Amino acid sequence: MMNRFLWIVAVLVGAQSGSATAQTRVDQLLTDYSRIMTMSCEIRKDSATPDGEGRMLSRVWFEAPNRLLVENFTPFKRKILCDGQNLYYYADDGNTAIQQPFNEIRDDMRLQTQSVPASPMEHLFRLKGLPETNLTATTQWPVRTGYTASNLYAVLCFDSTNRLAIVEFYTSAEMTNCYAKTVYSVFEQPVSGVWLPLRHETEITVQGQMKARETRRFSNLKVNQSVPADTFKHEKVFPGVTFAVAPRN
């Protein structure tokens, strides 16, 4: 779940700048997704790089705000838990057990704990507060919006039913060099007016060469259902495990 490809995008995005006075499309989407308070689902992630291919199978539980439990089954077993105060990481291989205060974890991990699974919130959080520009519509994408930061230009494309279908990152507003792109499809509406794409296809390119490709498929969604009280208690998730405090960066 801790998505290496989204981490690459986060590094490329860097610091944000600018502010918007009116509500943007990003604001509207984040408000919509905030109506999902709990979720559990299964994830199949297929990835490819020039060095090879891989598959990861996971089960995820989410509860707003800042609670996330990820259980990876293949290619190795590990659990990642955020209880709102601390992040816990445990991998069977090597018995690695690390604990870190929530306010000290990496930005990409922090955003992930705040993002509804299967939603594009991880991207949207990084665009929040940036100036928004309406771009020329196309036959396929009747609404397109652009967002400018000091070192990137992001484009959101919406389909005819007003669902976010594509997120693109460029090096500049000229849009001549797209270095990261995610395509969303197979939509489900678990809450009235809130669409979740159950298929995410992401590609990272450097100087026109594909460096990473990933497809995530989400299934067995349970939305806004009650979550057992001990789901995010580390004593229950990691019985008998002693954690070492992660060193500060």
VOKOL-666759 format. One record per residue (C-alpha): x, z, y; residue number from 1; residue in three letters. Coordinates in Angstrom, 2 decimals, decimal comma. Layout:
% VOKOL-666759
<x = X; z = Z; y = Y; n = NUM; res = ALA>
...
END
This chain:
% VOKOL-666759
<x = 0,00; z = 0,00; y = 0,00; n = 1; res = MET>
<x = 2,79; z = 0,80; y = 2,40; n = 2; res = MET>
<x = 3,03; z = -2,82; y = 3,29; n = 3; res = ASN>
<x = 6,56; z = -4,14; y = 3,75; n = 4; res = ARG>
<x = 5,26; z = -7,35; y = 5,31; n = 5; res = PHE>
<x = 3,20; z = -5,51; y = 7,92; n = 6; res = LEU>
<x = 6,28; z = -3,40; y = 8,59; n = 7; res = TRP>
<x = 8,23; z = -6,60; y = 9,29; n = 8; res = ILE>
<x = 5,53; z = -7,65; y = 11,75; n = 9; res = VAL>
<x = 5,63; z = -4,23; y = 13,38; n = 10; res = ALA>
<x = 9,37; z = -4,54; y = 13,93; n = 11; res = VAL>
<x = 8,92; z = -8,00; y = 15,43; n = 12; res = LEU>
<x = 6,10; z = -6,79; y = 17,66; n = 13; res = VAL>
<x = 8,14; z = -3,98; y = 19,21; n = 14; res = GLY>
<x = 7,03; z = -2,24; y = 22,37; n = 15; res = ALA>
<x = 3,67; z = -3,12; y = 23,91; n = 16; res = GLN>
<x = 2,99; z = -3,66; y = 27,61; n = 17; res = SER>
<x = 0,10; z = -4,31; y = 29,94; n = 18; res = GLY>
<x = -3,43; z = -2,90; y = 30,08; n = 19; res = SER>
<x = -6,96; z = -4,23; y = 30,17; n = 20; res = ALA>
<x = -9,76; z = -2,87; y = 32,35; n = 21; res = THR>
<x = -12,71; z = -4,49; y = 30,53; n = 22; res = ALA>
<x = -13,51; z = -4,06; y = 26,86; n = 23; res = GLN>
<x = -11,64; z = -6,67; y = 24,86; n = 24; res = THR>
<x = -12,42; z = -8,22; y = 21,50; n = 25; res = ARG>
<x = -9,84; z = -5,85; y = 20,03; n = 26; res = VAL>
<x = -11,67; z = -2,86; y = 21,50; n = 27; res = ASP>
<x = -14,99; z = -4,10; y = 20,14; n = 28; res = GLN>
<x = -13,61; z = -4,58; y = 16,64; n = 29; res = LEU>
<x = -11,93; z = -1,17; y = 16,58; n = 30; res = LEU>
<x = -15,20; z = 0,41; y = 17,71; n = 31; res = THR>
<x = -17,05; z = -1,38; y = 14,91; n = 32; res = ASP>
<x = -14,57; z = -0,31; y = 12,23; n = 33; res = TYR>
<x = -14,72; z = 3,30; y = 13,45; n = 34; res = SER>
<x = -18,24; z = 3,41; y = 11,98; n = 35; res = ARG>
<x = -16,60; z = 3,52; y = 8,55; n = 36; res = ILE>
<x = -15,70; z = 7,16; y = 7,99; n = 37; res = MET>
<x = -14,77; z = 7,13; y = 4,30; n = 38; res = THR>
<x = -13,79; z = 4,49; y = 1,76; n = 39; res = MET>
<x = -12,29; z = 4,10; y = -1,67; n = 40; res = SER>
<x = -11,25; z = 0,80; y = -3,23; n = 41; res = CYS>
<x = -8,84; z = -0,95; y = -5,57; n = 42; res = GLU>
<x = -6,13; z = -3,31; y = -4,34; n = 43; res = ILE>
<x = -4,19; z = -6,07; y = -6,05; n = 44; res = ARG>
<x = -1,20; z = -7,19; y = -4,03; n = 45; res = LYS>
<x = 0,73; z = -10,32; y = -5,04; n = 46; res = ASP>
<x = 3,93; z = -10,98; y = -3,10; n = 47; res = SER>
<x = 6,55; z = -13,68; y = -3,07; n = 48; res = ALA>
<x = 9,93; z = -14,07; y = -1,39; n = 49; res = THR>
<x = 12,77; z = -16,55; y = -1,97; n = 50; res = PRO>
<x = 14,14; z = -13,94; y = -4,42; n = 51; res = ASP>
<x = 11,08; z = -13,75; y = -6,66; n = 52; res = GLY>
<x = 7,50; z = -12,65; y = -7,12; n = 53; res = GLU>
<x = 5,77; z = -9,34; y = -7,80; n = 54; res = GLY>
<x = 2,41; z = -7,65; y = -8,24; n = 55; res = ARG>
<x = 1,25; z = -4,15; y = -7,32; n = 56; res = MET>
<x = -2,01; z = -2,50; y = -8,38; n = 57; res = LEU>
<x = -3,33; z = 0,46; y = -6,39; n = 58; res = SER>
<x = -6,26; z = 2,76; y = -5,85; n = 59; res = ARG>
<x = -6,92; z = 4,03; y = -2,33; n = 60; res = VAL>
<x = -9,04; z = 6,78; y = -0,75; n = 61; res = TRP>
<x = -9,52; z = 6,98; y = 3,04; n = 62; res = PHE>
<x = -11,19; z = 9,48; y = 5,34; n = 63; res = GLU>
<x = -11,10; z = 9,34; y = 9,13; n = 64; res = ALA>
<x = -9,14; z = 10,57; y = 10,90; n = 65; res = PRO>
<x = -5,67; z = 10,35; y = 9,39; n = 66; res = ASN>
<x = -6,38; z = 11,03; y = 5,74; n = 67; res = ARG>
<x = -5,18; z = 8,61; y = 3,11; n = 68; res = LEU>
<x = -4,36; z = 8,80; y = -0,58; n = 69; res = LEU>
<x = -2,67; z = 5,84; y = -2,28; n = 70; res = VAL>
<x = -2,00; z = 5,75; y = -6,00; n = 71; res = GLU>
<x = 0,19; z = 2,87; y = -7,23; n = 72; res = ASN>
<x = 0,07; z = 2,00; y = -10,93; n = 73; res = PHE>
<x = 2,34; z = -1,04; y = -11,26; n = 74; res = THR>
<x = 5,14; z = -2,10; y = -11,12; n = 75; res = PRO>
<x = 5,93; z = 1,66; y = -10,94; n = 76; res = PHE>
<x = 3,91; z = 4,83; y = -10,47; n = 77; res = LYS>
<x = 3,87; z = 6,63; y = -7,15; n = 78; res = ARG>
<x = 1,49; z = 8,50; y = -4,88; n = 79; res = LYS>
<x = 1,37; z = 8,64; y = -1,10; n = 80; res = ILE>
<x = -0,81; z = 11,24; y = 0,59; n = 81; res = LEU>
<x = -1,51; z = 11,95; y = 4,25; n = 82; res = CYS>
<x = -3,70; z = 15,00; y = 4,80; n = 83; res = ASP>
<x = -3,75; z = 14,69; y = 8,59; n = 84; res = GLY>
<x = -0,86; z = 17,07; y = 9,07; n = 85; res = GLN>
<x = 1,82; z = 15,94; y = 6,62; n = 86; res = ASN>
<x = 2,78; z = 12,85; y = 4,67; n = 87; res = LEU>
<x = 3,73; z = 13,35; y = 1,02; n = 88; res = TYR>
<x = 5,51; z = 10,77; y = -1,12; n = 89; res = TYR>
<x = 6,10; z = 11,14; y = -4,85; n = 90; res = TYR>
<x = 7,46; z = 8,54; y = -7,28; n = 91; res = ALA>
<x = 7,75; z = 9,17; y = -11,02; n = 92; res = ASP>
<x = 10,88; z = 7,06; y = -11,14; n = 93; res = ASP>
<x = 13,68; z = 9,43; y = -10,17; n = 94; res = GLY>
<x = 11,22; z = 12,25; y = -9,38; n = 95; res = ASN>
<x = 11,46; z = 11,49; y = -5,66; n = 96; res = THR>
<x = 9,33; z = 13,96; y = -3,68; n = 97; res = ALA>
<x = 9,41; z = 13,93; y = 0,12; n = 98; res = ILE>
<x = 7,30; z = 15,70; y = 2,74; n = 99; res = GLN>
<x = 7,24; z = 14,76; y = 6,44; n = 100; res = GLN>
<x = 5,16; z = 16,03; y = 9,40; n = 101; res = PRO>
<x = 2,56; z = 13,53; y = 10,53; n = 102; res = PHE>
<x = 3,94; z = 13,31; y = 14,07; n = 103; res = ASN>
<x = 7,36; z = 12,30; y = 12,71; n = 104; res = GLU>
<x = 6,39; z = 9,46; y = 10,37; n = 105; res = ILE>
<x = 7,13; z = 5,83; y = 11,19; n = 106; res = ARG>
<x = 4,65; z = 4,04; y = 13,43; n = 107; res = ASP>
<x = 3,63; z = 1,56; y = 10,72; n = 108; res = ASP>
<x = 2,82; z = 4,39; y = 8,30; n = 109; res = MET>
<x = 0,94; z = 6,30; y = 11,00; n = 110; res = ARG>
<x = -1,19; z = 3,26; y = 11,83; n = 111; res = LEU>
<x = -1,91; z = 2,72; y = 8,16; n = 112; res = GLN>
<x = -3,31; z = 6,23; y = 7,75; n = 113; res = THR>
<x = -5,65; z = 5,48; y = 10,67; n = 114; res = GLN>
<x = -6,77; z = 2,07; y = 9,41; n = 115; res = SER>
<x = -9,81; z = 1,46; y = 7,23; n = 116; res = VAL>
<x = -8,62; z = -0,23; y = 4,00; n = 117; res = PRO>
<x = -9,43; z = -3,97; y = 3,86; n = 118; res = ALA>
<x = -9,81; z = -4,08; y = 7,65; n = 119; res = SER>
<x = -7,37; z = -5,79; y = 10,06; n = 120; res = PRO>
<x = -6,99; z = -2,54; y = 12,03; n = 121; res = MET>
<x = -3,22; z = -2,31; y = 11,56; n = 122; res = GLU>
<x = -2,84; z = -5,49; y = 13,60; n = 123; res = HIS>
<x = -5,58; z = -4,56; y = 16,08; n = 124; res = LEU>
<x = -4,06; z = -1,18; y = 16,92; n = 125; res = PHE>
<x = -0,87; z = -2,96; y = 17,99; n = 126; res = ARG>
<x = -2,85; z = -5,23; y = 20,32; n = 127; res = LEU>
<x = -4,96; z = -2,49; y = 21,89; n = 128; res = LYS>
<x = -4,46; z = -2,30; y = 25,65; n = 129; res = GLY>
<x = -2,82; z = -5,73; y = 25,96; n = 130; res = LEU>
<x = -4,20; z = -8,30; y = 28,45; n = 131; res = PRO>
<x = -6,72; z = -10,62; y = 26,80; n = 132; res = GLU>
<x = -7,09; z = -14,34; y = 27,51; n = 133; res = THR>
<x = -9,84; z = -16,66; y = 26,27; n = 134; res = ASN>
<x = -8,26; z = -19,70; y = 24,62; n = 135; res = LEU>
<x = -9,64; z = -23,19; y = 24,02; n = 136; res = THR>
<x = -12,18; z = -23,21; y = 21,21; n = 137; res = ALA>
<x = -11,96; z = -25,54; y = 18,23; n = 138; res = THR>
<x = -14,58; z = -26,89; y = 15,87; n = 139; res = THR>
<x = -13,53; z = -24,42; y = 13,19; n = 140; res = GLN>
<x = -12,84; z = -21,48; y = 15,52; n = 141; res = TRP>
<x = -15,43; z = -21,27; y = 18,34; n = 142; res = PRO>
<x = -13,78; z = -18,15; y = 19,77; n = 143; res = VAL>
<x = -10,03; z = -17,72; y = 20,19; n = 144; res = ARG>
<x = -8,32; z = -14,99; y = 22,21; n = 145; res = THR>
<x = -4,69; z = -14,43; y = 23,16; n = 146; res = GLY>
<x = -2,70; z = -11,25; y = 23,88; n = 147; res = TYR>
<x = 0,59; z = -11,07; y = 25,74; n = 148; res = THR>
<x = 3,38; z = -8,53; y = 25,33; n = 149; res = ALA>
<x = 7,00; z = -8,63; y = 26,45; n = 150; res = SER>
<x = 8,27; z = -10,16; y = 23,20; n = 151; res = ASN>
<x = 5,26; z = -11,74; y = 21,50; n = 152; res = LEU>
<x = 2,02; z = -13,64; y = 21,88; n = 153; res = TYR>
<x = -0,83; z = -12,88; y = 19,47; n = 154; res = ALA>
<x = -3,87; z = -15,06; y = 18,79; n = 155; res = VAL>
<x = -7,14; z = -14,00; y = 17,16; n = 156; res = LEU>
<x = -9,48; z = -16,66; y = 15,74; n = 157; res = CYS>
<x = -13,17; z = -15,95; y = 15,09; n = 158; res = PHE>
<x = -15,49; z = -17,99; y = 12,90; n = 159; res = ASP>
<x = -19,03; z = -19,15; y = 13,69; n = 160; res = SER>
<x = -20,47; z = -15,80; y = 12,61; n = 161; res = THR>
<x = -18,12; z = -13,91; y = 14,95; n = 162; res = ASN>
<x = -15,89; z = -12,57; y = 12,16; n = 163; res = ARG>
<x = -12,14; z = -12,24; y = 12,71; n = 164; res = LEU>
<x = -10,65; z = -14,87; y = 10,40; n = 165; res = ALA>
<x = -7,02; z = -15,31; y = 11,53; n = 166; res = ILE>
<x = -4,34; z = -13,28; y = 13,30; n = 167; res = VAL>
<x = -1,23; z = -15,18; y = 14,43; n = 168; res = GLU>
<x = 1,97; z = -13,94; y = 16,08; n = 169; res = PHE>
<x = 4,09; z = -16,28; y = 18,21; n = 170; res = TYR>
<x = 7,33; z = -15,76; y = 20,09; n = 171; res = THR>
<x = 5,72; z = -16,95; y = 23,36; n = 172; res = SER>
<x = 2,46; z = -18,09; y = 24,96; n = 173; res = ALA>
<x = 3,50; z = -21,72; y = 24,35; n = 174; res = GLU>
<x = 2,55; z = -21,08; y = 20,69; n = 175; res = MET>
<x = 5,29; z = -23,33; y = 19,34; n = 176; res = THR>
<x = 6,80; z = -20,80; y = 16,94; n = 177; res = ASN>
<x = 4,39; z = -18,87; y = 14,71; n = 178; res = CYS>
<x = 6,42; z = -16,28; y = 12,80; n = 179; res = TYR>
<x = 3,59; z = -14,28; y = 11,19; n = 180; res = ALA>
<x = 0,05; z = -15,21; y = 10,19; n = 181; res = LYS>
<x = -2,73; z = -13,45; y = 8,27; n = 182; res = THR>
<x = -5,84; z = -15,30; y = 7,08; n = 183; res = VAL>
<x = -8,93; z = -13,23; y = 6,21; n = 184; res = TYR>
<x = -11,68; z = -14,40; y = 3,86; n = 185; res = SER>
<x = -14,28; z = -13,29; y = 1,26; n = 186; res = VAL>
<x = -16,21; z = -11,10; y = 3,70; n = 187; res = PHE>
<x = -18,46; z = -8,20; y = 2,81; n = 188; res = GLU>
<x = -20,74; z = -6,24; y = 5,16; n = 189; res = GLN>
<x = -20,78; z = -2,63; y = 3,85; n = 190; res = PRO>
<x = -22,18; z = -1,33; y = 7,15; n = 191; res = VAL>
<x = -24,63; z = -3,33; y = 9,27; n = 192; res = SER>
<x = -22,64; z = -5,48; y = 11,71; n = 193; res = GLY>
<x = -19,25; z = -4,49; y = 10,27; n = 194; res = VAL>
<x = -17,47; z = -7,17; y = 8,24; n = 195; res = TRP>
<x = -14,58; z = -6,44; y = 5,90; n = 196; res = LEU>
<x = -12,45; z = -9,29; y = 4,50; n = 197; res = PRO>
<x = -11,69; z = -8,69; y = 0,84; n = 198; res = LEU>
<x = -8,85; z = -11,22; y = 0,76; n = 199; res = ARG>
<x = -5,82; z = -11,12; y = 3,10; n = 200; res = HIS>
<x = -3,16; z = -13,84; y = 2,97; n = 201; res = GLU>
<x = -0,05; z = -13,13; y = 5,05; n = 202; res = THR>
<x = 3,03; z = -15,25; y = 5,58; n = 203; res = GLU>
<x = 6,24; z = -14,40; y = 7,46; n = 204; res = ILE>
<x = 8,53; z = -17,23; y = 8,57; n = 205; res = THR>
<x = 11,93; z = -17,23; y = 10,26; n = 206; res = VAL>
<x = 13,14; z = -20,44; y = 11,92; n = 207; res = GLN>
<x = 10,50; z = -22,37; y = 10,02; n = 208; res = GLY>
<x = 11,50; z = -20,99; y = 6,63; n = 209; res = GLN>
<x = 9,12; z = -18,86; y = 4,57; n = 210; res = MET>
<x = 10,60; z = -15,40; y = 4,10; n = 211; res = LYS>
<x = 7,65; z = -13,53; y = 2,61; n = 212; res = ALA>
<x = 4,14; z = -14,31; y = 1,42; n = 213; res = ARG>
<x = 1,55; z = -11,80; y = 0,33; n = 214; res = GLU>
<x = -2,04; z = -11,88; y = -0,90; n = 215; res = THR>
<x = -4,09; z = -8,69; y = -1,05; n = 216; res = ARG>
<x = -7,44; z = -8,55; y = -2,85; n = 217; res = ARG>
<x = -9,79; z = -5,59; y = -2,40; n = 218; res = PHE>
<x = -12,49; z = -4,66; y = -4,91; n = 219; res = SER>
<x = -14,88; z = -1,87; y = -5,94; n = 220; res = ASN>
<x = -15,44; z = -0,70; y = -2,38; n = 221; res = LEU>
<x = -17,33; z = 2,55; y = -1,83; n = 222; res = LYS>
<x = -18,06; z = 3,01; y = 1,86; n = 223; res = VAL>
<x = -19,31; z = 6,08; y = 3,75; n = 224; res = ASN>
<x = -19,91; z = 8,01; y = 0,56; n = 225; res = GLN>
<x = -19,07; z = 11,69; y = 0,21; n = 226; res = SER>
<x = -15,48; z = 12,43; y = -0,78; n = 227; res = VAL>
<x = -14,64; z = 15,46; y = -2,96; n = 228; res = PRO>
<x = -13,20; z = 18,26; y = -0,83; n = 229; res = ALA>
<x = -9,90; z = 18,39; y = -2,74; n = 230; res = ASP>
<x = -9,18; z = 14,63; y = -2,60; n = 231; res = THR>
<x = -6,59; z = 15,07; y = 0,15; n = 232; res = PHE>
<x = -5,17; z = 18,46; y = -0,87; n = 233; res = LYS>
<x = -1,56; z = 18,06; y = -1,89; n = 234; res = HIS>
<x = -1,78; z = 20,95; y = -4,38; n = 235; res = GLU>
<x = -4,40; z = 18,98; y = -6,32; n = 236; res = LYS>
<x = -2,75; z = 15,56; y = -5,96; n = 237; res = VAL>
<x = 0,76; z = 16,79; y = -6,86; n = 238; res = PHE>
<x = 0,38; z = 19,78; y = -9,20; n = 239; res = PRO>
<x = 3,68; z = 21,55; y = -9,76; n = 240; res = GLY>
<x = 5,67; z = 19,22; y = -7,49; n = 241; res = VAL>
<x = 8,19; z = 20,73; y = -5,05; n = 242; res = THR>
<x = 8,75; z = 18,59; y = -1,97; n = 243; res = PHE>
<x = 11,90; z = 18,25; y = 0,10; n = 244; res = ALA>
<x = 11,45; z = 17,87; y = 3,85; n = 245; res = VAL>
<x = 12,52; z = 14,39; y = 4,97; n = 246; res = ALA>
<x = 15,45; z = 14,36; y = 7,43; n = 247; res = PRO>
<x = 14,58; z = 13,50; y = 11,01; n = 248; res = ARG>
<x = 15,63; z = 10,07; y = 12,24; n = 249; res = ASN>
END
